[in-house]
Each structure stands twice: as C-alpha cells, then as structure tokens.
Amino acid sequence: MNNNRLQITSGVLSHLQKGRKRNSLIPSLILAFLFYFLNFLFACASAPKPIASESKTGLVSTYLVKNVTRIQGFSGPVDETNTFFSEDSQAVMWVKLKDISGEHTLRWEWYSPAGELYHTTGNYKINRDGKSRDYSTSWHRIAIKGEKAGTLEGGWQVKVWLDDTEIIADKGFEIIFDLYRYITRGPNTRVKPDNNKWALIIGIEKYKKTVSVPYAERDAGLMKNYLTNFLGVPKENIITLLSDGATKAEIEVMIKDKLKRLMRERDTLYVYYSGHGIPADESPYLLPYDGDAESPKITAYPVEDLYKDLEQLPAREVFVFMDTCFSGRSGRDKKEELIVAGVRPGLLKVRDPLLLSKKIIAMAAAKGNQLSNYYKEMQQGLFTYYLLRGMAGYADTNGDKKIQIKELAKYVEGEVDTASRRLFGLSRQQNPVTMPIPLGDRENLEIAPVITGD
C-alpha cells in the first residue's frame, strides 16, 4: 500500500439525544469501518447540532506529531514535535475545525527540503452529510522510516487547505538522520567478527578534579556499537575505559603492555578518545580521569608519547580518533568553561600534533587552539557525530560502497566546519584535522565498508 495515503475515519459522539435507539448507530459504525479500511482516512466529528445562526468554519488548533490516539472513535495528537528522525515511522499533521456546517474539503500538501511537492492528498470531503457540528478533527501522515522521505534531510513544510481556497495550517519541520538508533540497531545482515581487529575506547565524562565532558560516555558507547555492528570488531577484542576507569595508569598499561601482548602484526587497532585535552608549553596532552589540569606534564598523557607507544604495537594499521581539543577550554556547553583556572584562553596556543608514522592515521576534532564543540540536539560530540555519520555511509562520495580516508576526512572537515558556525558562530568555529599531512599514498586506504541498516 502507499505509505503516503491520507488516513481519515469518521466517528460520532456517544452522547446522543435521549430516546434514540442504539441500533440506529449500526449503519454509521459500518460506514466508519469501511472508510478506515478502504481509504485509510481519519477524521472525527461531534454529533450533529440544530442549525442556529450561520458561523464560518475555522481552525481551532493544529499539531505536528509522531502519532495520534484513538479513543471511542476520536483522534487526538500524541508526541508533538517539529523534529523527526529517519528512524521515526511517520510524521502526522493533525487539525481541529470548529463550526462545521455543510460539506467541505481538506487538502494536505507536503513539501520536501528542496521546496518540491512531495505528496498531496487531493481534496478530501469531510462532513459529507452536511449537518452542523461543533467540531471536526482530521489528520494525514507521511511515512518516514524505510521510505524516500527518510533520506531527504532538512527543512520540510506541510500545508492544509480548506475548500481549495484558504490555507488554514502551515507548519515547518525537520527530518534528521537518526545516527544513534541506526548504529545501535545495526545492519540486517550480521557482520562476521574479525579476530584481527581490536579497539581501545576511552570516554571520560566525569573528572576527579575538573569540569565534566557531557555525552563523552555516550560517544564512547556509540563508537563501540559501530565498531562491533558495522566493522566486525569482536566484543572480546574491545577494551572500554569510562570516566573513573580511565586513569592515567590504566590507559598507559593498556597501550604499553596489554595490547602489545595481545596483538599481532597483521592486526588493525582502532583507538577512540572522548574527553579533555590540555596544553602545556604548546604541546598537547590527553587528560585522564585523575589528571590535574594545572600539572599536565606530571599527570596527563602527552599526545606525542601516545603516538610513539602506538607505533611500538605489533599492528599493521592503527586508526586514532580524538574528540577533544587542546585549548584549555571546554566546548561541551553553551558557555565556554576554563579547564585551567586563571589561564586566559586567548593566550593558549598549541601546535598541531605531528605524525610521521607509516602505520598510524589520526583524526583530531579541532585545530590547535579551537574548541571541540558538542551537538546538543544529537546528544553527541560534534566531531563524533559527523565522524560516525560519515563512516555509516555519508562520506561515500563516489558511491563505491567503501569509505576511503580521503573521503572521510573531506566529509568530516566540511560538515563539522559548517555545523560549528551554524550552531555557535565564528567564535567557536571548529576544523578537524587528519594526519599525517599530507596523507600521501594512504589517502585511498579503505577505513570502512558501507553496510546499510534497515
């Protein structure tokens, strides 16, 4: 069946005039039943009322919702919103009219982000018996999940016409790719685990001695799901360190000792970090859970040492993703927060970490003194959101079902730059960096296959 069809049923209030026989409702109920199954339409009207003075039919209320409820034959809006996700089943436009007298028509028009007419119901007749009623409710939906609408991201518009002459409702809404549900659900076809793949995932949301990093643990969890569901990293090959479990000692033990003993030369390692970074003498450090931001040389993990330690692992390839910045500030809130008390952000400058390894490719969330922002609506780090979105298939610009490093880098750098300016303005512009610079012959290296979900 067409998922974009109009859905209307008709109903009559149970409080009828005293003395009317109950079996007189049977024809009306049968008619409502037929309307529902034959036309998939949904409209509800109050009981007819004596005609008094003529009044103009008008709009009482209108809602964009994810669903409608049906109680005793009447519809009502449920879960009002102007943001829908690609995993939502539908978008519903519900309207309530007053002073219904005579036959009328309603027409829904849905417009895509390109401004093109995506679907229209045509003029559908309501109040067919022509009697006067206090009110009438009607709704129409478009299907989203698994349909073309789910792939058309951006700003949509829906309009409702009364009697082909008047727009009585006009609402805008967005359809956004639901990355979180897409990744956590995984693809239909299970990806076979690959014992040659390993991952170290670090998400430090709460710190012992400084401000928190909202969504860091959620970022780490989503990365873990992606690596398992789409890249085939076995769950037993994933080491996850969260908040108070990500101490300096624990991180260094995992990299310098345990992974070195577990991995082989043919293996691939994915390292993900979401948490604070800190500068010291213009050098970048990763701040562990128990690190002191005022004494990074003693309590933090130098990024340069991280690369050296990873270089010593018996791995064929190492991919590093760091959703952090080295500005001394936190960008995971509406207002910037200082990580280092008493240090003016404008005086903090750090060099971009240099990477000369032949086995390591790294992607950092921001340039030297920029902030690593958050994406509140998605409840993710801005870099992590577009990184995983790109790896989920959006970075496949040549359509070969493979994500190459150069494709992923270009996609993430462009999307994060645009989104940071849109969400926060130029003062918090964010530009991810991929290293080494240049990538050389490794720019065509495949980092992920494109495996579709539902």
C-alpha positions in Angstrom: 0.0 0.0 0.0 1.0 3.6 -0.5 2.6 4.8 2.8 1.7 8.4 2.0 -2.0 7.9 1.8 -4.5 10.1 3.7 -5.8 8.4 6.8 -9.2 9.5 8.0 -12.1 7.8 9.9 -15.4 9.2 10.9 -17.0 9.0 14.3 -20.0 10.2 16.2 -20.1 11.2 19.9 -21.7 8.6 22.1 -23.8 11.2 23.9 -26.8 11.3 21.5 -30.1 12.8 22.2 -32.1 11.0 24.8 -34.5 8.3 23.5 -32.7 7.5 20.2 -32.4 3.8 19.6 -28.9 2.2 20.0 -29.2 0.1 16.8 -29.5 3.3 14.8 -25.8 3.6 15.2 -25.0 0.4 13.3 -25.1 1.8 9.8 -22.8 4.7 10.9 -20.4 2.3 12.5 -20.3 0.1 9.5 -19.6 3.1 7.3 -16.8 4.3 9.5 -15.3 0.8 9.4 -15.4 0.8 5.6 -13.9 4.2 5.4 -11.0 3.1 7.6 -10.1 0.0 5.6 -10.8 1.3 2.1 -9.5 4.8 2.3 -7.2 4.8 5.3 -8.6 8.2 6.3 -9.1 9.6 9.7 -11.5 12.4 10.7 -13.7 12.8 13.8 -16.7 14.9 14.2 -19.0 15.8 17.1 -22.7 14.9 17.0 -25.0 17.0 14.7 -26.5 20.1 16.3 -29.6 22.1 15.5 -28.8 24.9 13.0 -28.8 28.2 14.8 -27.1 31.2 13.2 -24.6 30.5 10.4 -21.0 30.8 11.5 -17.8 30.4 9.5 -15.9 27.1 9.7 -12.5 27.8 11.2 -9.4 26.3 12.7 -9.2 25.6 16.4 -5.8 24.0 16.6 -3.2 22.1 14.6 -0.3 19.9 15.7 2.7 18.2 14.1 3.0 14.9 15.9 4.6 11.5 15.8 1.3 9.7 16.4 -2.4 10.0 17.1 -4.5 8.3 19.7 -8.0 6.9 19.1 -10.5 6.8 21.9 -14.1 5.8 21.2 -13.7 6.7 17.5 -12.0 10.1 18.1 -8.4 11.1 17.3 -6.0 13.2 19.4 -2.4 14.3 18.8 0.4 12.4 20.6 4.1 13.5 21.0 4.1 16.9 19.4 7.4 17.9 17.7 8.9 19.8 14.8 11.9 17.4 14.6 11.6 13.9 13.2 14.3 11.3 12.7 14.9 9.0 9.9 14.0 6.1 12.2 10.6 7.5 13.1 7.7 5.7 11.4 5.8 8.8 10.4 5.1 12.5 10.6 1.5 13.4 11.2 -0.3 16.7 10.7 -3.5 16.9 12.8 -6.1 19.7 12.6 -9.3 20.5 14.5 -12.0 22.6 12.9 -15.0 24.4 14.6 -18.5 25.3 13.5 -18.8 22.7 10.7 -21.8 23.2 8.6 -22.3 21.7 5.1 -19.9 19.7 3.1 -16.2 20.8 3.0 -12.9 19.6 1.6 -9.4 19.5 3.1 -6.1 19.0 1.3 -2.7 18.3 2.8 0.4 19.3 0.8 3.9 18.1 1.9 6.9 19.9 0.6 10.5 18.4 0.7 13.6 20.4 1.7 14.1 21.2 -2.0 10.8 23.0 -2.0 9.2 20.4 -4.2 5.7 18.9 -3.7 6.5 15.5 -2.1 2.9 14.4 -1.7 -0.7 15.7 -1.7 -3.9 14.1 -0.6 -6.1 15.9 -3.2 -9.3 17.5 -2.0 -10.9 15.1 0.5 -14.5 15.6 1.5 -15.4 16.0 5.2 -18.8 16.3 6.9 -20.4 14.6 3.9 -23.9 14.6 5.4 -23.9 18.4 5.5 -25.1 18.6 9.1 -23.9 21.2 11.6 -21.3 20.2 14.2 -19.4 21.9 16.9 -16.0 20.5 15.7 -14.3 18.0 13.5 -10.7 16.6 13.6 -8.7 15.2 10.7 -5.1 14.1 10.1 -2.8 12.9 7.5 0.6 11.3 7.6 3.7 10.6 5.5 5.8 7.5 6.2 9.4 8.2 7.1 11.3 5.0 8.1 12.3 2.9 5.1 10.7 5.5 2.7 12.2 8.2 0.5 11.2 10.9 3.0 13.6 9.3 5.5 16.5 10.1 3.1 15.5 13.7 2.4 17.1 15.5 5.4 16.4 19.2 6.1 13.5 21.6 6.5 10.1 20.3 5.3 6.8 22.2 5.0 3.2 20.9 5.3 0.1 23.0 4.4 -3.5 22.3 4.9 -6.1 23.8 2.5 -9.8 24.3 3.4 -12.2 24.2 0.5 -9.4 24.7 -2.0 -9.3 28.4 -1.2 -7.7 29.0 2.2 -4.6 27.7 3.8 -5.7 27.1 7.4 -2.4 25.5 8.6 1.2 25.9 7.5 4.0 24.3 9.6 7.7 23.7 9.1 9.6 20.7 10.5 12.9 18.9 10.1 13.8 15.3 9.2 17.2 14.3 10.6 19.2 11.1 10.2 18.9 9.2 13.4 22.5 8.1 13.8 22.2 6.7 17.3 19.3 4.3 16.6 20.8 3.4 13.2 24.1 2.3 14.7 22.8 0.7 17.9 20.3 -1.4 15.9 23.0 -2.5 13.4 22.5 -3.8 9.9 20.1 -6.5 8.9 22.9 -8.8 7.9 25.2 -9.6 10.8 28.8 -8.6 10.2 31.1 -11.5 10.8 33.5 -10.8 13.7 37.1 -10.4 12.6 39.6 -11.6 15.2 42.3 -9.4 13.6 40.6 -6.2 14.7 41.0 -4.6 18.1 39.7 -1.4 19.7 40.6 0.8 22.7 37.7 3.1 23.6 38.1 5.9 26.2 35.2 8.1 27.3 35.8 10.4 30.2 32.6 12.2 31.1 33.2 12.9 34.8 36.6 14.1 36.1 38.0 13.9 39.5 39.5 17.5 39.5 37.9 19.5 36.7 34.7 20.1 34.8 32.8 17.3 33.1 32.5 16.4 29.4 28.8 15.9 28.6 28.0 13.0 26.3 31.6 11.6 26.4 30.4 8.2 27.6 27.5 8.2 25.1 30.1 9.0 22.4 32.2 6.0 23.5 29.2 3.7 23.6 28.1 4.6 20.1 31.6 4.2 18.8 31.7 0.7 20.4 28.4 -0.2 18.8 29.6 1.0 15.4 32.9 -1.0 15.6 31.0 -4.1 16.6 27.9 -3.9 14.4 29.5 -2.5 11.2 33.2 -3.2 11.3 33.1 -6.6 12.9 35.4 -5.9 15.8 34.7 -8.8 18.3 33.3 -7.6 21.6 36.0 -9.5 23.4 38.6 -7.5 21.5 37.3 -4.2 22.6 38.7 -2.5 25.7 36.5 0.2 27.1 37.6 2.7 29.8 34.9 5.1 31.1 35.3 8.0 33.5 36.9 6.8 36.8 38.1 3.7 35.0 40.2 5.8 32.6 43.1 6.7 35.0 46.5 7.6 33.6 47.9 4.3 34.9 45.2 2.3 33.3 45.4 4.0 29.9 49.2 3.5 29.8 49.0 -0.1 31.0 46.5 -0.9 28.2 48.6 0.7 25.5 52.1 -0.1 26.6 51.6 -3.6 28.0 48.3 -5.4 27.4 47.7 -4.5 23.8 51.3 -5.2 23.0 50.9 -8.7 24.3 47.5 -9.3 22.7 48.0 -8.0 19.2 49.8 -9.5 16.1 51.5 -7.9 13.1 48.5 -8.5 10.8 46.0 -6.8 13.2 44.2 -3.4 13.0 43.6 -1.2 16.0 41.0 1.5 16.4 41.7 4.0 19.2 38.9 6.4 20.2 39.1 9.1 22.9 36.4 11.5 24.1 37.4 13.7 27.0 39.5 16.7 27.8 42.8 17.7 26.2 45.2 20.2 27.8 48.1 22.3 26.6 51.5 22.6 28.3 54.3 24.6 26.7 52.4 24.5 23.4 52.3 20.7 23.5 49.1 18.7 23.6 48.2 16.3 26.4 45.2 14.0 27.0 43.8 14.5 30.4 42.9 11.2 32.2 40.2 10.9 34.9 42.6 11.5 37.7 44.7 14.1 35.9 45.4 17.6 37.2 44.9 20.2 34.6 47.3 22.5 36.3 50.1 19.9 36.3 49.7 18.2 32.9 53.4 17.3 32.5 53.1 15.0 35.5 49.5 13.8 35.5 48.5 13.8 31.8 49.4 11.7 28.8 51.4 13.6 26.1 49.9 13.0 22.6 53.4 12.7 21.2 54.0 9.8 23.6 50.7 8.3 22.7 51.8 8.1 19.0 55.2 6.7 20.0 53.5 4.0 22.1 51.1 3.1 19.4 53.9 2.9 16.9 55.5 0.2 19.1 52.5 -2.1 18.9 52.7 -5.1 16.6 49.9 -3.8 14.4 49.6 -3.4 10.6 47.3 -0.3 10.9 46.3 2.0 13.7 43.4 4.5 13.4 43.1 7.2 16.1 40.1 9.4 16.6 40.3 12.1 19.2 37.1 14.1 20.1 39.0 16.6 22.2 40.8 19.9 21.9 43.9 21.4 23.4 42.8 25.0 24.1 42.4 24.7 27.8 38.7 25.3 27.4 35.6 23.0 27.3 33.2 23.3 24.4 30.6 20.9 25.7 28.2 23.6 27.0 26.5 26.8 25.8 29.2 28.8 27.5 32.9 28.0 27.3 34.5 26.8 30.5 38.1 27.0 31.5 39.8 23.7 32.3 42.8 25.5 33.7 41.9 28.1 36.3 43.3 31.6 35.8 44.6 31.0 32.3 43.3 33.3 29.6 42.1 31.3 26.6 43.4 33.9 24.1 47.0 33.2 25.3 46.8 29.5 24.8 48.5 28.3 21.6 49.4 24.7 20.8 51.0 23.2 17.7 49.1 20.6 15.7 50.5 17.2 16.7 52.9 15.9 14.1 52.6 12.3 13.0 55.2 10.7 10.8 54.3 7.1 11.4 53.8 4.7 8.4 51.1 2.7 10.3 49.1 5.4 12.2 46.4 7.7 10.8 44.8 10.1 13.2 41.8 12.4 13.1 41.6 15.2 15.7 38.4 17.1 16.4 39.9 20.6 16.1 42.9 22.6 15.3 45.3 23.8 17.9 43.5 26.4 20.0 40.0 25.7 18.8 37.2 24.2 20.9 35.8 20.8 20.4 32.1 21.5 20.4 29.1 19.4 21.3 25.9 18.8 19.4 23.1 19.1 21.9 20.2 18.0 19.7 22.0 14.8 18.9 23.5 14.4 22.4 26.9 13.7 20.9 30.2 15.4 20.4 30.0 17.4 17.1 33.1 15.6 15.8 32.0 12.2 16.9 28.5 12.7 15.3 29.9 13.5 11.8 32.7 11.0 12.1 30.3 8.1 12.6 27.8 9.6 10.2 30.5 9.7 7.6 31.6 6.1 8.3 27.9 5.0 8.2 27.9 5.9 4.5 27.5 9.6 4.1 31.2 10.0 3.3 31.0 7.6 0.3 31.1 10.4 -2.3 32.0 8.1 -5.2 29.3 5.6 -4.4 31.6 2.5 -4.4 30.3 1.3 -1.0 33.7 1.9 0.5 34.8 4.7 2.8 38.3 5.9 1.9 40.4 8.0 4.3 40.4 11.0 1.9 36.6 10.7 1.6 36.1 10.5 5.4 38.5 13.4 6.1 36.9 15.7 3.5 33.4 14.9 4.7 34.1 15.3 8.4 36.1 18.5 7.9 33.4 20.1 5.8 30.4 19.1 7.9 31.9 20.0 11.3 33.1 23.4 10.0 29.6 24.2 8.7 27.8 22.9 11.7 30.0 24.6 14.2 29.4 28.0 12.5 25.7 27.4 12.3 25.3 26.3 15.9 27.8 28.6 17.6 29.0 31.3 15.2 32.5 32.1 14.1 33.8 32.5 17.7 33.5 28.7 18.1 34.4 27.6 14.6 35.8 24.0 14.6 38.0 22.5 11.9 39.0 18.8 12.3 42.5 17.7 11.2 43.6 14.5 9.6 47.2 13.4 10.0 49.8 12.9 8.6 49.8 15.9 6.4 49.8 15.1 3.5 48.3 11.6 3.6 50.3 10.6 0.5 49.5 7.2 -0.9 47.4 6.3 2.2 44.6 8.7 1.2 43.0 5.9 -0.8 43.1 3.4 2.2 39.7 1.9 3.0 38.7 2.5 6.5 35.2 1.1 6.4 32.7 -0.6 4.1 29.2 0.9 3.6 26.8 -1.6 5.2 23.2 -0.4 5.2 20.8 -0.9 8.2 17.1 -1.5 7.7 
